[in-house]
């Protein structure tokens, strides 16, 4: 009985040391998932606040822009961990209920994502920081 308890204790202690290490490794290998906030706009004087929730499963980038009742779902999202680049598209409702198709490309630098966006004949930049 004592040997069984000792064996169980050793296994439990090993798991308690191993699980946090695995969690840290997974967090380091997924630098993109989480909540990001910042702004976007066509010029440095014309800016719009934005919050973006991202989830990367190692292949596909999903999430939404401005979470809430009017959230815009990200589609065709990708993230390349080797180059730290991302691509995502989204369809938002504009004036008159027309669909506006956004294309966004960016680069991750530590806890900041920045890059460009465009739709129709408009374009601009964005900068968001991980919370």
C-alpha positions as a printed Julia matrix, in Angstrom:
131×3 Matrix{Float64}:
   0.0    0.0     0.0
   2.8    2.4     0.88
   4.57   1.72   -2.44
   1.34   2.38   -4.36
   0.89   5.7    -2.55
   4.5    6.65   -3.23
   4.14   5.78   -6.93
   0.91   7.8    -7.16
   2.54  10.74   -5.41
   5.51  10.68   -7.82
   3.22  10.59  -10.87
   1.06  13.43   -9.5
   4.12  15.55   -8.7
   5.51  14.96  -12.18
   2.23  16.04  -13.78
   2.11  19.19  -11.66
   5.55  20.16  -12.97
   4.92  19.07  -16.57
   1.5   20.67  -17.21
   2.55  24.3   -16.59
   5.55  23.8   -18.9
   3.26  22.53  -21.67
   0.89  25.47  -21.14
   3.75  27.95  -21.43
   5.01  26.26  -24.57
   1.55  26.43  -26.18
   1.21  30.11  -25.24
   4.58  30.87  -26.81
   3.72  28.96  -29.97
   0.44  30.91  -30.36
   1.3   34.59  -30.16
  -1.78  35.71  -32.1
  -4.79  34.37  -30.15
  -6.4   36.84  -27.79
  -8.02  40.25  -27.64
  -6.43  43.16  -29.48
  -7.38  46.83  -29.47
  -6.25  49.95  -31.25
  -7.38  51.93  -34.25
  -7.66  51.95  -38.02
  -8.33  54.59  -40.63
  -7.5   56.06  -44.02
  -5.25  58.82  -42.63
  -3.44  59.58  -39.39
  -6.15  62.16  -38.58
  -9.17  60.02  -39.5
  -9.06  57.08  -37.04
 -11.63  54.61  -35.73
 -11.29  52.58  -32.51
 -11.34  48.81  -32.97
 -11.29  45.65  -30.87
 -10.43  42.32  -32.49
 -10.73  38.84  -30.98
  -8.45  36.33  -32.69
  -8.1   32.56  -32.38
  -5.44  30.62  -34.27
  -5.55  26.83  -34.32
  -2.15  26.48  -35.98
  -3.65  26.65  -39.48
  -6.74  28.85  -39.6
  -7.2   32.28  -38.06
 -10.76  33.03  -36.89
 -12.41  35.62  -34.72
 -14.42  38.8   -34.94
 -14.05  42.54  -35.16
 -15.76  44.74  -32.56
 -17.38  41.94  -30.51
 -20.99  42.48  -29.58
 -24.32  42.58  -31.4
 -22.77  44.09  -34.55
 -19.6   41.98  -34.59
 -18.04  41.28  -37.96
 -16.78  37.71  -38.44
 -13.3   37.18  -39.84
 -13.12  34.83  -42.8
 -10.24  33.56  -44.91
  -7.92  34.26  -41.98
  -4.35  33.0   -41.97
  -1.28  33.53  -39.81
   2.25  32.51  -40.78
   4.23  32.04  -37.57
   7.54  31.91  -39.47
   7.1   35.35  -41.05
   4.72  36.74  -38.38
   2.3   37.84  -41.1
  -1.45  37.61  -41.14
  -4.19  37.91  -43.72
  -7.88  38.17  -43.04
 -11.04  39.19  -44.82
 -14.39  40.3   -43.48
 -17.76  41.37  -44.85
 -19.41  44.26  -43.02
 -22.71  46.01  -43.62
 -22.42  49.56  -44.85
 -24.88  52.36  -45.5
 -27.9   51.15  -47.41
 -27.21  47.64  -46.12
 -24.65  46.96  -48.86
 -21.83  44.51  -48.17
 -18.34  45.97  -47.77
 -15.59  43.41  -48.28
 -12.47  44.25  -46.25
  -9.05  42.76  -46.95
  -6.49  43.14  -44.14
  -2.79  42.27  -44.18
  -0.49  42.79  -41.24
   2.65  41.85  -39.4
   3.13  40.9   -35.76
   5.93  42.61  -33.85
   5.96  41.46  -30.21
   2.48  42.42  -28.91
   1.57  44.77  -31.77
  -0.14  43.99  -35.06
   0.04  46.63  -37.77
  -0.54  46.75  -41.47
  -2.97  47.77  -44.18
  -6.64  47.35  -45.03
  -8.64  48.04  -48.13
 -12.14  47.8   -49.55
 -13.46  48.99  -52.87
 -11.39  52.09  -53.64
 -10.53  52.95  -50.02
  -7.44  51.95  -48.12
  -5.6   52.76  -44.95
  -3.66  51.32  -42.07
  -4.23  49.85  -38.61
  -2.32  49.3   -35.4
  -3.64  47.09  -32.58
  -2.02  45.89  -29.37
  -2.66  42.67  -27.48
  -4.44  43.12  -24.16
